[in-house]
């Protein structure tokens, strides 16, 4: 009878001060910052100007059917702009982001939301473990420091839901993450060439699926503290969308359990690693 064997995936935590430009000069590798955008005209320029140039070699913005002039503004900024002809979803946007970054030869890819919810000044802390060869996935955790999420305005229902879902995912993945639902993430080229993320959903559940995949394929994971800010222009899912996202997160976790047990194979967790280019 097939048996499920629980794996252990160690998670490193780093709470050092963000590295400076001297550290970047000593590290080889190309960093591409990708920005999945939709109706971000009010915050885009401010966010782009806050990106530390010493840590980012190129910036790619993928617009997912904006109607507020996001593309027109982006084309006046020092960005590479890719435009979806219609809204395809948050997951679809990320897929285009990572494909574009890989085509540019990125060694580390950091995703930064153009709404300014996450601090661009932390990009160095996000990509340094990858460039140093210590991590394949870096998560900017809003919950790594006690009380930080609530102090920065995270609604209580989101905090409670995050804790419950993260606990469930830790049990499935064999990790001890503090925040499995942060939107501040950095990926290594190795991860993006190994994990079959193109098979993932087109909506917000893309993030959870990719995290499950990273753990399943043995990617090295690091958490660093990141402040998430909640304000009028910050993009955020509501209760209904969040509830659907939560159910899909649990379902994907169950699919992983069934896949590992050999009961119901899932293509999202089946992929032969390919040689890096």
N, C-alpha and C positions, 0 to 999 in steps of 0.2 A: 504494500500500500504506500502511495506517495506520502512523504513526510515534509513538513515545513521546518526548516532549520533557521532559527533567528540569528542574524548576523550582527556583528558589532562594527560600527563605522565611527572611528574616533573623530571628534571635532575639536580643533584647536581654537583657542580664544586669545586675542591680542588686544590689549587696552593701552598700548603705547601711544604717545603723541603722534599725530600724522607726520610722516617722514618729510624731510625738506628736499630742496632741489639737488643738493649734493648727493643724496642717496639715489635719486633718479639717474644722475649722470653715471653712477657706478653700476647701474643695472642695464643689461642689454634687453632688447625687445621693443616691439612697436605696440603702443596703446591706442586703441580706437574707442572713443566714447560714442555710444549710440543713444539716440533720443526718440522713443516711440511717441509720436505727437498726434493729438486730435484736439482742435480748437484751443490752442495754447498761445494765442497771439498776445494775451495780456501779460504773460509771465516769461515768454521765451527769451527775449533779449536780455533781461536781467539775469536769467539763469546761465545763458551762454557766456556772458561777460564774467561770471563768477567761476568758471572752469579754470583751474590752474594750468596755464600753458606748458609749464615745465613737465607736467605729468601726462599730457594728452597730445598725441601726434596728429590725429585727425578726428573730426566730429562728423557723424552721420545722423541726419534727421530723417525719419520716415514718417510722412504724413498720411494719416488714415482717414481721408475724406473730410478734412476740415472745411468749415464754411465761414470762418471768421478772419480770413486773411493770414493764417499761419504760414502758408507756403510763400506768399509774397514777401512777408517779413523775413522768413528764413533765407530766402534767396539773396537778401541784402547783407546777411551775416556770413562770417567765415565758416560755412558749413557745406557739406555735401548733402544735397536734398534729393530724396526719392519720394515720389508721390503715388499713392494708391489711387486709382481712378474712382473708387468708391470705398465706403467703410467696410472693412473686412473683419475687424475685431482686434482686441489687444494681443491675442496670441499670434494672429496673422502678422500684425505689425512687428512683433519681436522676431518672427521668422525672417522677414525681410531685413531687419536690422542685422542679424547675425550673419546672414548670407553676404551682405554688403561688407561687413567687417572682415570676414574671411577672405573675400576677394581682394581687399586692401592689404592683406598679409598680416593681420593683427596677431600678436602673440598673447595679448590680454584685451578683453572686451568688457567695458564697464557700461551698464545701463543706467542712465540718469533721466528721470522724468523731467520734462521741460517746465513743469508747473512750479518748481522750486520747493517741493515738499521735502526733498532730501538735499543735504548741503553739498554743493560741488567741491567745497574745500576738502572733503574727505576722500576724494578720488585717489589721492596718493596712498592712503591707508588701505583702500580697497584693492588696488592693483599690485602693491609692493610684494605681498606674499606670493602672488602668481609669477611676477618677474623674477623673484628670488628662487623659484622652483620649489616652493613649499606648499602651494595650494593650487587646486583646479577650480574651486568655487569659493568665493568670498561673499558672505552675507553681512549686510549692514544691519545689525540687530538693534531694534528700538527698545528691547526688553533686557538687554545684557546688563544694564545698570538699573538697579532697583529704583522705581519711582519715576524714571525718566520719561516713559511714555505718557503717563497721566499728566506730568508737569508740562509736557509739550502739547497737550490738548487731545490725546487719543480718547475717543468716547469709551465709556465703561463697557458697553456691550461689545465693542470691537476687542477690547482688551481681554474680556472673559472668553469670547469666541476664539481668539488667537491662542490663548493658553490651552483651551480644550483641544483644538485641532492640532496644535504643535505637540501636545502630549500623545495624541493618537498617532501622529506621524512618527514621532520618536520610537514608539513601540514597534511600528511596522518596519522602519528603516534601521533600527538599532543605533540611533544617534542620540545625542543629548542637546539638541538645539534649544535656544531660548526663544527664537522668533523665526518660525518657518514661513512666515507670510509677509516678509519685508519685500518691498519693490526695489530695494537698492542692492544690486547684485553685480558681481564681476566673474567672468568665466575665462578659463585658459583656452588656448587653441586646441590643446589635447582633448579637453572635454567636448568642445563643439564639433570635433571631428570623430568622436567616439560615440556619444549619446545620440540616439535616433530622435531628436527633438522635432524634426520635420513631420513626424507622425502624430504630434500632439494636437490638442484642441486649438481652435481659433479664438477662444474667449479667455477670460481671466484664469481659468483652470490650467492654462499652459504653465504657469509658474509652479504650481504644485506638482504637476506631472514631471517637469524637468528636475525638480528637487528629488522626487522619488527615483528618477532615472540616475541622477548623479550618485546617490547612495548605492543603488543596485549595482552600478558598474564600478564601484570602488573608487570614485573620485575623492581627492583629498579636500576636506571642507574646513574653512576657517570662518570664525565670526569676529567682527569688530563692532564696537558701539557706534550707533548712528542715530542722530536726532531726526525724528520725523515730525514735520510741522503741519498743523491742521488749521487752515484758514479758508476764506471764501473761494479763492481761485485754485485751491489745491484739488486735484482730481481724487475722488474717493467713491467707493461703491456704497450704495445704500443698503438698508436692511434686507430688502427682497433679493437684490443681486448677490449680496453677501451670503444669504441663506442658500441660494442655489450653488454658489461657489463652494460653500462648506460641504454640501451633500456630494458634490462632484469630487472634492478632495478625499472624502471618506471612501467613495466608490473606487477611486483610482488606487487607494491603499489596499482595498480588498482585492482588486485585480492583481496587484503585485503579490499579495499573499498566495492567491490561487496559482499564479504563474510559477512562483518559487516552489510550490508544492507539486508542480507538474500536473495539476488538474485542468486548468484552462490557460493554455499559452496565450500570451499577449505580445503583439508586435512592438508595442512601445518599450518592452523590456527585452527585446531580442535584436541583437545587432552585433556583427563581427567588427571589431576595431579595424580601422584602415590606417595605412601608413600616412604619417604627417607629411605635408608638402611645404 
